[in-house]
Amino acid sequence: MRARDRRYGKSPVRTRVGIATAILAGGAVAAGAALAANHGAAATATSAAYSSHAGNEGTIISSAMSNWSWSRQASYAQLARLTQARQFSQAKHQGKTVAIQRGIVVLATKKFLILQSANGSLHLWLLSAGTKFQNVSNTMAGTQALTASTSAAQQAMASGNMIPATSLLAGSPTTAAAMLTPAPAAQTVTVQVAGTNLTVTVTVTRSTATVSQTATMPQAAMPTWHPVTFTQNAWQATHALARGDLALVVGTRSHWTLHAQLVLFTPLSTAAVGGAATGTGAGATPVVTPTAVATHW
């Protein structure tokens, strides 16, 4: 089976083709201190950046969200300034907690999306009727906001070279290729929202995603225990956003849950991230990625 055809940049539509099987086996990745232990410098740098830029960051994130309705260019410019927020970051602004994350989409549903950053951290963002989605693949300003890198944006726009942007947001083209390709071996991620009884587990086998959640996802209250399991196509699109897309999400945190207000994204294809480089040739070693478990802090 094939993942859905996607368009990125100004290049023609490219069909996602099969690559080596991506196998998710045991292991665990946790946010916060545990994540720092597993990912070393990347997590440490994120923490340090948060400490030194928190005040200014909160103002910029809040301004970018409020400016969107009247000046998208202003919002793009503000988000592009947040070069220190390469993975997930949050800050206080006028008594509220605002947050930002750059990464690759693990799953998009009607009610939530799960984003994985370059350092492996996973976060679940609740969606609502007020969440704004914008495909920025055809705009330089939007791609700069997405990547926080002028160089990566220039390469994406000038020649369709998505490798720099993919490396910044997903961690590597191999990680992105594994997200883009149906595989017979189960790929599982689990996100636990700290302070609540909400845990969401996503298992992708070939083109089917099986989702199990332990609690409700209200917009203005704490999650309450209510186990639900459902299935969907792993690459099902929500407002054109789907598994394997590079994305930036900004929003707020309340009742311990993250609420997406603005989602910028660029679709990818296996051709865009170099399928041949992921080990598809004879005798190649399959991509191996551990099962990821993230806890919101």
C-alpha positions in Angstrom: 0.0 0.0 0.0 1.1 3.6 -0.5 0.9 6.6 1.7 -1.1 9.4 0.2 0.5 11.5 -2.5 1.7 14.9 -1.2 2.9 18.2 -2.7 5.7 20.2 -1.2 7.4 23.4 -2.3 7.0 24.1 -6.1 7.9 20.6 -7.1 5.4 18.3 -8.8 3.4 15.8 -6.7 5.5 12.9 -5.8 4.3 9.4 -4.8 5.6 8.0 -1.6 7.3 4.8 -2.4 8.2 1.9 -0.2 11.5 1.8 1.6 13.1 -0.5 4.1 10.9 -1.7 6.9 10.9 0.6 10.0 10.9 -1.5 13.1 9.9 -0.1 16.5 11.1 -2.3 19.3 11.4 -2.0 23.0 13.0 1.0 24.8 11.6 4.2 26.3 12.1 7.9 25.8 10.8 10.3 28.5 10.5 14.0 28.4 12.2 16.2 31.0 15.1 14.7 32.9 14.8 11.3 31.4 14.8 12.8 27.9 17.9 14.7 28.7 19.7 11.5 29.7 18.7 9.8 26.4 19.4 12.7 24.1 22.2 14.5 25.8 23.2 17.9 24.3 20.0 18.4 22.4 17.7 18.3 25.4 20.2 20.2 27.5 20.4 23.0 24.9 16.6 23.2 24.8 16.4 23.5 28.6 19.1 26.2 28.6 17.4 28.1 25.8 14.2 28.0 27.7 15.8 29.4 30.8 17.5 32.3 29.1 14.8 33.3 26.6 11.6 32.5 28.5 10.3 36.0 29.1 10.9 37.2 25.5 9.7 33.9 24.1 6.3 34.1 25.8 5.7 37.6 24.4 6.7 36.5 20.9 4.5 33.4 20.9 1.5 35.3 22.2 2.1 38.0 19.6 2.4 35.6 16.8 -0.9 33.9 17.7 -2.8 37.2 18.1 -1.4 38.7 14.9 -2.4 35.8 12.7 -5.9 37.1 12.0 -4.7 40.4 10.6 -1.1 39.9 9.4 0.2 36.4 8.7 3.5 37.9 7.5 4.0 39.5 11.0 3.3 36.1 12.6 5.8 34.4 10.3 8.5 36.9 11.2 7.9 36.5 14.9 8.0 32.7 14.8 11.1 32.8 12.7 12.8 34.7 15.5 12.4 31.8 17.9 15.6 30.1 16.8 16.2 28.8 20.3 12.9 26.8 20.3 14.1 23.9 18.1 12.1 21.2 19.9 9.4 21.9 22.6 9.4 25.0 24.8 6.9 26.8 27.0 6.9 30.1 28.8 4.7 32.3 30.9 2.9 35.3 29.4 0.5 37.5 31.4 -0.5 34.7 33.7 -0.9 32.1 31.0 1.4 29.3 29.7 2.1 29.5 26.0 4.0 26.8 24.2 5.7 26.0 20.9 7.0 22.8 19.3 8.8 22.0 16.0 8.9 18.5 14.7 7.4 15.8 12.5 3.8 14.6 12.7 3.3 11.1 14.2 -0.5 11.1 13.8 -3.2 13.7 13.1 -6.8 13.0 14.1 -9.9 15.2 14.3 -9.3 15.8 18.0 -5.5 15.9 18.4 -2.2 15.6 16.8 1.1 14.1 18.1 4.3 15.8 17.2 7.8 14.3 17.6 10.7 16.7 17.8 14.3 16.2 16.5 15.4 15.2 20.0 12.7 12.5 20.2 10.4 14.3 22.6 6.7 13.6 22.0 3.8 15.9 22.7 0.0 15.6 22.2 -1.8 18.8 21.1 -5.5 19.1 21.3 -7.3 20.5 18.3 -10.5 22.6 18.2 -12.7 24.5 15.8 -10.5 27.5 16.5 -7.2 25.8 15.5 -5.7 27.4 12.4 -3.8 25.3 9.9 -1.5 26.6 7.2 0.5 24.8 4.5 3.7 27.0 4.2 5.5 24.9 1.5 5.1 27.6 -1.1 6.2 30.6 0.9 9.6 31.6 2.0 8.4 33.5 5.0 6.3 30.6 6.2 9.1 28.1 5.7 11.5 30.4 7.7 8.9 30.4 10.5 8.6 26.6 10.3 12.3 25.9 10.5 13.7 29.0 12.2 16.5 28.7 9.6 17.0 31.0 6.7 19.5 28.6 5.1 17.1 25.6 5.3 14.2 27.7 4.0 16.3 29.0 1.1 17.3 25.5 0.0 13.7 24.2 0.3 12.3 27.1 -1.8 15.2 27.5 -4.3 15.7 23.8 -5.3 13.1 21.7 -3.3 15.9 20.4 -1.1 14.1 19.3 2.0 17.0 17.5 3.7 18.2 20.5 5.9 14.6 21.3 7.0 13.9 17.6 7.7 17.1 17.3 9.7 16.2 20.3 11.8 12.7 19.3 12.6 12.7 15.4 12.4 16.2 14.8 13.5 17.2 12.9 10.3 15.9 12.0 6.9 15.8 8.4 8.1 13.3 9.2 10.8 11.1 11.0 8.3 11.3 8.2 5.8 10.1 5.7 8.5 7.1 8.0 9.2 6.3 8.2 5.5 6.4 4.5 4.7 3.9 1.7 5.5 5.7 -1.1 7.3 4.5 -4.6 8.3 6.2 -4.4 11.7 4.3 -2.4 14.3 5.5 1.1 15.1 4.3 2.2 18.6 4.4 5.5 20.5 2.8 6.3 23.8 2.2 9.8 25.2 1.4 10.3 28.9 0.1 13.7 29.9 1.6 14.4 33.4 -0.9 15.5 36.0 -3.8 13.7 34.3 -4.9 10.2 33.7 -4.7 10.7 29.9 -2.4 8.3 28.1 -2.6 7.9 24.3 -0.9 4.9 22.5 -0.6 4.8 18.8 0.4 1.6 16.9 0.9 1.8 13.2 0.9 -1.4 11.2 1.2 -1.0 7.4 -1.4 1.8 6.7 -3.5 1.4 9.8 -3.2 3.3 13.0 -4.8 1.8 16.1 -5.3 4.5 18.8 -6.0 3.8 22.5 -6.7 6.7 24.9 -7.5 6.3 28.6 -9.4 9.6 29.1 -11.4 12.3 27.5 -9.9 15.4 25.9 -12.0 18.4 26.9 -11.0 21.9 25.9 -11.7 23.6 29.2 -11.5 20.9 31.9 -9.3 18.1 33.2 -9.4 14.8 31.3 -11.6 12.2 32.9 -11.2 8.5 32.8 -12.9 7.1 29.7 -11.0 4.4 27.7 -11.5 4.5 24.0 -9.9 2.6 21.1 -10.3 3.4 17.4 -8.6 2.9 14.1 -7.9 5.1 11.1 -5.7 5.3 8.1 -2.2 6.3 9.5 -1.9 9.0 6.8 -5.5 10.4 7.2 -5.3 14.1 6.8 -6.7 16.7 9.2 -7.0 20.0 7.4 -4.4 18.6 5.0 -2.0 17.8 7.9 -0.9 14.2 8.1 1.7 11.7 9.4 5.2 12.5 8.1 4.6 16.3 7.6 7.1 18.7 9.1 5.2 21.0 11.5 5.3 23.9 14.0 2.6 24.2 16.6 2.0 27.1 18.9 -0.7 27.3 21.5 -1.4 27.3 25.2 -1.4 24.9 28.1 -4.3 24.7 30.5 -5.6 21.8 32.7 -2.2 20.2 32.0 -3.1 19.7 28.3 -1.7 21.5 25.3 -4.1 23.3 23.0 -3.0 24.1 19.5 -4.0 27.5 18.1 -1.8 27.7 15.0 -0.2 24.8 13.0 2.2 25.6 10.2 3.2 22.5 8.1 5.0 21.3 5.0 4.2 17.9 3.5 7.0 15.5 2.7 7.5 12.5 0.4 10.0 9.7 0.5 11.6 11.2 -2.6 12.1 14.5 -0.8 14.0 12.8 2.1 16.1 10.5 -0.1 14.6 7.0 0.2 17.8 5.4 -1.2 19.7 6.8 1.8 17.5 5.0 4.3 18.8 1.5 3.5 16.6 0.1 0.8 19.3 -1.7 -1.2 20.2 -5.4 -1.1 21.7 -6.4 2.2 20.8 -3.0 3.8 20.1 -2.9 7.5 16.5 -2.1 8.4 15.8 1.2 10.2 15.4 0.5 13.9 13.6 3.0 16.1 12.7 2.3 19.8 9.2 2.5 21.1 8.8 6.0 22.4 7.1 7.0 25.6 6.9 10.7 26.5 5.5 12.4 29.5 4.4 16.0 29.4 5.8 18.1 32.1 
